C-alpha cells in the first residue's frame, strides 16, 4: 500500500513541478517551497508527510527531484519554462535513447526532438536506455547518439543526473540504431546484448 501511495504522490509531484505548478509559487529555476508542496499534496493525499516526500526524492531509482534550502524542484522533464543551471557534459562521447519501434523510424528520418518537453532525454548506457524504452513497449529500440561528433559541430549536452543527459534537437546524422546481437551489422547499425 505504501509503495502504491509513493508512486501516486511521485507522479503528482512530477506533474506539479514539471508541467503545472497550479497555485504553487515557482521561481525561475523551478523551485517551490517544500512545505507548500507538502500542503498541496495533502489536499489530494491526506496521509502524505515530509518523511514520505524525502523518501521519494532520496530513494528514487532515477533521481527526479532535488531539495535545496527548504525548496524542491524537478531536475528534468519540464514542459514549462524554467532556467536550470546544468553542467555541460563536454567529455561524453556516446549517449543512448530508448524508444518504441515506430518512434525510432521517425527519429532516424527527422531527428530526435524534445516534443512536449523542453529537452531531449538521453541515457549514458544502453542498459538504462533499454529500461526507459521498456516503459513504452515490450520491444524497445535503442538509438546511439554520437555526442562527440555532434559537439564538434556546435551541439551541447548537459548532465542532469547520473542517469539523465539533456540536449536540444539532435539531427538524424548523429543517430544510429543499435540492434540485438543476432541481427546483421550494417554501417548504420551496431549490436548490443
Secondary structure, DSSP 8 states (H G I E B T S, - for coil): -HHHHHHHHHHHHHIIIII--TTS---TTS-EEHHHHHHHHHHH-TT--HHHHHHHHHS-SS--EEEETTEEEESS--SS------EE--S--EEEEEE-HHHHHHHHHH-B--TTSSSEEEBSSHHHHHHHHTTT-SS-EEEEEEHHHHHHTT--EEESSSS-EEES-B-GGGEEEEEETTS--BTTEEEE-
